[in-house]
């Protein structure tokens, strides 16, 4: 599991496998071919390394944190 962190340093979602979830555990999208897509397959954001950007790259959305073992989620 990897947290999705906004530009202010606050987590607003997490990636488990290739599925993106809200903090409430609702699936909201998926990672596919270097993009985050909504559940309908529409591209929302571009992934470059751990950075998440708008599709045209002009806006930073946030970044993915380190891989964490969910068994130790405090």
N, C-alpha and C positions, 0 to 999 in steps of 0.2 A: 504494500500500500504506500502511495506517495501523496502527500498533501499538496493541494493547489493553493498557492499563496498569492494574495494580491500585492499591488505596489506598496501598500502601507504595512506589509508584513503580517496581515491577518489571513488565516486559512478560511477559504470559502467553499472548498470541495475537496475531493480526493479521488485518486485513480487507483483502482484495484483491477489488476490484469489490464485489459484495454477499455474498461468501462469507467466513465466519470460519474461520480455521485455527488449529491448535495451533502451537507453536513447532517441532514436528517436521514441519510441513507437511501434517498430516492435516485434511481438512475436518471441521468440527465443528458448523457452523451457518450461518445466513444472515441478512442484514439485510432486513427486509420491513415496510413500513408503520409505521416507528418502533419496531420491536421486533427483538430478536435471537431467532431461532427455532433449535431443534435441527434436525437433518437430516430429521426426521420431520414438521416443521412445527409443533411445540409451542412456544409462547412461553416464553422463559426470562427475558429481561430487557427493560426499557423503555429506549429511547434518548431523551434530552432534550438537544438540542444535541450536544455531544461527550461528555456524561456518560452512564454506563451504570448503571441502577438496578434494584432488584428490581421485580417487576411492580406491587406496590402503592406503590412509591416510598419505602418506609421504610428501605431499605438501599442505600448506595452500593457498587456493584461496582467501578467504576473509570471510565476515560475513554479515548477514542481520541486518540492523538497526531496530530501534523501529517501531512499527506500526504507520503510519501517516494517517490522514484523508486527502484525496486528495483535498477536497474542500478548504483546507488552504495551498496549495502548493504555496510557494512564489518564 
